[in-house]
Amino acid sequence: MRRSRFTETQIVAVLQEAEAGKKARERCRPHGISEATHDHWKAQDGGMRASDLKRLKEIEGEVTQYKRMLL
């Protein structure tokens, strides 16, 4: 699986710009992401803070390691 070039903090910052009232195209262009990526992040990580998102990614990584050990 390819690693994201954006950290959890950066993803949350981009998503918080939506609350400021900017349109999706205006938010995506300066960050170099597509609107589809923005929509994916919003659906997946919408109401989380950076610390919550970081912990979620760590837990998902641990689960992946456990699955590999069992298979």
Number of C-alpha atoms within 10 A of each C-alpha: 3 4 6 8 7 10 13 18 14 13 20 21 13 19 22 18 14 14 9 8 9 12 11 17 12 12 20 18 11 9 12 8 13 14 15 11 11 18 14 12 15 18 10 11 18 15 13 15 15 17 11 13 20 14 12 14 12 12 12 11 12 12 12 11 11 11 10 9 8 6 5
